Amino acid sequence: MDLATQLRLIPEQGHIWLGEQRAFLLQLPAFAAFRKRLIHAVGVPQARYLLAHMGFITGATDARRARQVRGSRQDAFQAGPLFHAMEGITHPETVRMEIDPARGHFYIEQIWHDSLEASTWPAHLPASREPVCWMQTGHACGFNSTFFGQEIQFREVECRAMGHDHCRIIGKTPQMWQTPAPVFTPAVAVPFSGLVGRDPAFLHACRQAEKIASREVTVLLRGESGVGKERFARLLHQLSPRVRGPFVAVNCAAIPDNLIESELFGVEKGAFTGANRSRAGYFEQASGGTLLLDEIGALSASAQDKLLRVLQEREVQRLGGERRLPVDIRLLAATNARLEEAVREGRFREDLFFRINVVPLVIPALRERPRDISLLIRYFFRQYTERHQRQIAGFTPGALRTLLSWHYPGNVRELENIIERGVVLAEEGQRIGLAELMIPEARRTRSTGISADPARCSSSGWTTTPSTLWLIPQYSGRWSGRRAISARPLACWG
């Protein structure tokens, strides 16, 4: 509301004011025609320059206005996207924001919803070969460069005119654009799921999950043991229309072969010795919700036959029963096995494989996303110190180096167990050392390519920063709008 008061319409005088600056309205068809004529007249490079320059001037003006309207520096900075929205240009959504002026670190990633400039691209034309939001990118450069008093470069990495779902921009200092690895590694924490990471492969899996969550399609989650397949399955359930229904997870490999059918499909009283009562199976228990069949490759041939029939007919028949009971479920399957090889060897039905592999969702192993290790260390450290009510000072440099260098064959689950073990075994008020981690010596020789130099770490095993690091661990779309937190990096990066 404080920004909205800056906009004043005085129609009897023919004036529109935005703060102390006079403004005017320009309809989208007129702007689209002007843009088209400009490109024809001067060419794409010059048109891009002129529109970006116009956006830069607007952004710089907005930055000065934001400082005048809002006293707090952080509040004034957050006014930038709000001005952009209030001016009718786009609805910005911050995906990731890290700012540490003392260290010269700047990284902002935003999604632009319903971008004005992307809307000028005619729907009947093929997708553009390059981003088209030149004026808006210039606005981001102008606002941030003026606000912080240093050059900040923004680039549009995805654009709706190119066929992407949204327009996406990334802003960094010129030096950081030349440096492939960021100084800090921020966490993207997906609420209620326990999923944490920033690696592109991890983020791709998250975005794929969001795309398919609301669709009634069968999903096959693929990945090694311990990568978090069940967490992704719960995420799909939480983001689906079935969220009010039950979520039932079944580990098919943990059920004996002689019980798998009765566990999945239920049993009627007297069906076999010891069946003293009728009991619903997992399919019936999950009716109205989501059923996850983990390690589906472990099902026997008989169970595969019945599962295929249930998926085709949406009915189950209890063991020893005569009635067919309708079930309303969304099936999710998970495996760490190569089902294609099992099909070729005759251990898994080919038609069942095609039935469950409607949308494959591949979850990367932790060794394939090494930059996420420090994030997960921080995440699990905070989680287990709170759960076990421990006051732990952090990690020793040697322990930290070991945690960052191991390749984790057990993936995220192994790392989580190691951190919990260290939190439980460490002395109150002390740091977690190698003895508390209990990682065998042979494991300490493997390297992920990430180094933590203890000489550059503080005496407590944590690095600290004298300035404020603004970190917003958000994910785009439905998971946005989470609160901002302050953070400090866990390791010193070589």
Buried (B, 14 or more C-beta within 10 A) or exposed (E): EEBEEBBEEEEEEEEBBBBEEEBEEEEEEEBBEEBEEBBEEEEEEEBBBBBBBBBBBBBBBBBBBBBEBBEEEEEBBBBBBBBBBBBEBBBBBBBBBBBBBEEEBBBBBBBBBEBBBBBBBEEEEEEBEEBBBBBBBBBBBBBBBBBBEEEBBBBBEBBBBBEBEBBBBBBBBEEBEEEEEBBBBBBBBBBEBBBBBBBEBBBEBBBBBBBBBEEEEBBBBBBBBBBBBBBBBBBBBBBBEBEEBBBBBBEBBEBEEEEBBBBBBBBBEEBEEEBEEBBBBBBBBBBEBBBBBBBBBBBEEEBBBBBBBBBEEEEBBBBBBEEEBEBEBBBBBBBBBEBEEBBEEEBBBEEBBEBBBBBEBEBBBBBBBBBBBBBBBBBBBEBBBEEEEBEBBBBBBBBBBBBBBBBBBBBBBBBBEBBBBBBBEBEEEEBBBBEBBEBEEEBBEEEBEBBBEBEEBEEEBBBEBEEEBBBBBBBBBEBEEEEBEEBBBBBBBE
